[in-house]
Amino acid sequence: METLRIKELLKLRGMTLTELSVRMNIHRVNLSSSIKNNPTLDRLIEIADILEVNISELFTKPEINVVNGYLEYEEEIYKITKLSDLESLVEKIKNRNN
């Protein structure tokens, strides 16, 4: 049986369970209980949306060497979720500098 990675994903995003519960408009204790005791699909979808991940990432670790994060360039924030996103940004930077 796979375990949920919600707490790990929260930590990676610098967010607490309390902050997540506020965004979901439910009490932290209720959220914690739900996560531990078989959450509904709707609840998992809402959590995944807030954490900006695919629902499958709540259960399994992403592939090793996957790029994931945010980069700021010239006061713009770019979300990087795959290597091609990073490559596109690097190409954009190169083109601006030529």
ZILINLIN-V413395 format. One record per residue. N is the residue number from 0. PHI is phi in whole degrees, 0 to 359 (NA if undefined). PSI is psi as a letter, one per 30 degrees, with the letter a starting at -180 (* if undefined). D_LAST is the distance of its C-alpha to the last C-alpha in Angstrom with 1 decimal. Layout:
n | phi | psi | d_last
N | PHI | PSI | D_LAST
N | PHI | PSI | D_LAST
This chain:
n | phi | psi | d_last
0 | NA | k | 52.4
1 | 279 | k | 48.8
2 | 256 | l | 48.4
3 | 286 | k | 46.2
4 | 251 | g | 43.2
5 | 300 | e | 43.0
6 | 296 | e | 43.6
7 | 297 | e | 41.0
8 | 293 | e | 38.4
9 | 300 | e | 39.4
10 | 298 | e | 38.9
11 | 298 | f | 35.4
12 | 262 | g | 34.5
13 | 67 | h | 36.3
14 | 240 | k | 38.9
15 | 259 | l | 42.7
16 | 297 | e | 45.3
17 | 297 | e | 46.6
18 | 297 | e | 43.3
19 | 297 | e | 43.2
20 | 296 | e | 46.8
21 | 297 | e | 46.0
22 | 296 | f | 43.2
23 | 270 | f | 45.7
24 | 61 | h | 48.4
25 | 224 | l | 50.9
26 | 289 | k | 52.6
27 | 304 | e | 51.1
28 | 297 | e | 54.4
29 | 294 | e | 54.4
30 | 295 | e | 50.9
31 | 301 | e | 51.6
32 | 297 | e | 54.9
33 | 299 | e | 53.2
34 | 296 | e | 50.6
35 | 283 | f | 53.4
36 | 243 | h | 55.8
37 | 70 | i | 54.1
38 | 294 | l | 51.7
39 | 287 | l | 51.6
40 | 298 | e | 48.9
41 | 300 | e | 48.1
42 | 295 | e | 47.8
43 | 296 | e | 45.4
44 | 296 | e | 43.3
45 | 297 | e | 43.1
46 | 297 | e | 42.2
47 | 299 | e | 39.5
48 | 298 | e | 38.0
49 | 295 | e | 38.0
50 | 278 | f | 36.5
51 | 58 | h | 33.9
52 | 228 | l | 35.0
53 | 290 | k | 36.7
54 | 302 | e | 40.4
55 | 298 | f | 40.6
56 | 289 | f | 38.6
57 | 289 | f | 41.6
58 | 252 | e | 43.7
59 | 235 | l | 41.6
60 | 288 | k | 38.9
61 | 294 | l | 35.5
62 | 303 | k | 34.6
63 | 294 | k | 33.7
64 | 71 | g | 30.0
65 | 280 | k | 29.1
66 | 273 | k | 26.2
67 | 204 | k | 27.3
68 | 164 | a | 26.3
69 | 233 | k | 24.1
70 | 234 | k | 20.8
71 | 252 | k | 19.7
72 | 219 | k | 16.1
73 | 49 | h | 15.7
74 | 65 | g | 19.4
75 | 244 | k | 19.4
76 | 259 | k | 21.5
77 | 243 | k | 20.8
78 | 273 | k | 23.8
79 | 246 | j | 23.3
80 | 240 | f | 26.3
81 | 207 | l | 25.2
82 | 303 | e | 22.8
83 | 296 | e | 21.0
84 | 298 | e | 20.3
85 | 295 | e | 18.6
86 | 298 | e | 16.7
87 | 297 | e | 15.5
88 | 294 | e | 14.5
89 | 300 | e | 12.6
90 | 296 | e | 10.8
91 | 299 | e | 10.2
92 | 295 | e | 8.9
93 | 300 | e | 6.4
94 | 293 | e | 5.3
95 | 288 | f | 5.6
96 | 271 | f | 3.8
97 | 263 | * | 0.0
